Amino acid sequence: MTELKFKNKRMQIARSRSASNGVKGVTLIELLVSIFIIAVIATIFMSVFSTFRENSQLTEAHSAIVGVLKDARSRTLSSQNKSDYGVHFETAKAVLFKGNIYNSADASNEPYFLPTSVQIGPINLTGGAVDTVFTRLLGTTTASGTVTISSKRSGGPTRAITILSTGNAQ
């Protein structure tokens, strides 16, 4: 029995010596695999984050343009400055303007610039117009139809803004 204990003790000592003599560390392959896994996870995370940010900016632009349209209609209905108001659409901005005709040099224009990843187009208003002007007393509009805002990324999401002839926007 003591001989068996002695033999077990010798084996434990031999194991501990071989373990302490071995080099501990990380191999190059283990390091490369770890870096690869981190890179894949980071790529997935960045893709999801990018899509989320793009959708957020598109939603923000949609809400802001609808707000500009409602503001123009509200100013017209309240006869602010005894004038009509309208909204002019360009690729990178929507401009709230005073009067029946858009004048890009007018200092009273109020532009709303879209986020850099969002653009306006196509604009499908009656008569091929790029402006819509609201009429006093009724708040109806001179040009109804849809204005589409979209991501600049090919195949990205889009949102349509519908301008009804009654002047309401949605």
N, C-alpha and C positions, 0 to 999 in steps of 0.2 A: 504494500500500500504506500509506504514512504517512497519506494522507488518510482511509483506512478506519479506521485506529487512532484518528485524531483524532476521527472521527465517533462511534465506539464510546465513546470517553472522554467526549464531550459528552453522550451518552445516559445513561451511568452517573451523571454529575453531576446531570443533570436528574431522574433517578429518585430519587436520594438526597435531593434538595431537596424533591421532592413528598412523599416519605415523611416527612421531618422536619417539613414544614409541616402534615401531617395530624394531627388530634387523636387521641391514643391513649387507650383506655379501654374501659369496658364499657357497652353500651347498656342501657336499662331493660328491654327485652325479654329480653336475655341474662340479666340478673339475675333476672327473674321466672321464667324457665324453670329456672334453677339452683335457686331456692328451691322451686319446684314439685317438681322431681325429688328433692330432699332430703326434702321433706315426705312424698312417696309412699314412699320407702325407710324413713323413720322410722315411718310408719304400719304398714307390713308388719312391721317388726322388733318394734314394740310388740304387735301382734296375736299374733305367734308367741311372744313372751316371756310374754304374758298367759296363753295356752293352756298353755304349759309350766308356769308357776307354778301354775295351777289344777289340772293333773294331778298335780303334785308334792304339793300340799296334800291332795288327795284320797287319794293313795297313803299319805301320812303318817298321815292320820286312820284309814284302813282298818287299817294295821299297828298303830297305837296301840290301837284298839278291840279287835282280835283279841288283842293283848297284855294288855289289861285283863281280857278274858274268861278267858284262860289263867291269869292271876295269881289271879283269884277261884277258879278250879277248883283250882289248885295249893294255895292256902291252905286250901281246904275239905278236900282229900285229906290234907293233912298235919295236919289237925285243929288248925290254929293258933288259939289262944285257945279251943279246944274249941267251935268255932262253924262254922256254914255261912256261905258268902259268896255274894253275888250281884252282878249288874250291873243298874242301872236306866238306861233310855234316855230322853232328852229331845231336843228339836230341836237344841240347841246343845251338849249334853254327854252323856257316859256317866259314871255314878257307880258305883264299886266300894263296896259296903256290906257290913256285918257283920250276920249274922242272917238270919232267914227273910223278914222284911218290911222294905221300904225305908222309912226315916224321914228325911225331908229335913233335920230339925233335928239329927240325930246328928253329933256332932263327929268321929267316927271315919270318916265318909264320905270317900272319895278321888275327887274329880271329875277327869275329863279333859275339858277344854274344846276343842272343835273349832276349827280355823282359821276366821276370819270368813267366808271364801267357801264353807264347807262346812256342810251340814246333815244331820241324821238324819231319815229318813222316806221311805217308810212303814215301819212296824214290823209285821211279820207273824209274831208268835209265837203258839203254841197258846193258845187261849182268849182271844185279844185282849190278852194281857199286854204290859206295857212293862218288866217285870223278868224276869230269869232267875236262879234260885237253884240252886246246885250242892249235891248231897247228899253227906254224909260217907260214907266207905268206898268208894262206887262212882264218885263224881264225875259222876253223871248230872245232868241238869238238869230243872227243873220246867217250863220252857217252851222248846221248840225251834222253829225256823223261820228266817226271814231278817230281817235289819235292813239296810235300804238307806241308804247315804250318797251324797249327790249334791252337785253344785255348785249354789249358789244361783242361778246364771245360768240362765235359761230355756233348756231344750234342752241343758244342759251334761252332762258325763259323770257316770256313776254307778258305784258299786261295791256289790256285795251281800256281806254277811257271813252265812254260814250257820252256825247253831248246831244241832248234831246232838243228838239225845236222849241220846247217850252222853256229852255234855258237851264234845266237841271242837268247836272253832270254826275256820272257814277262810274 
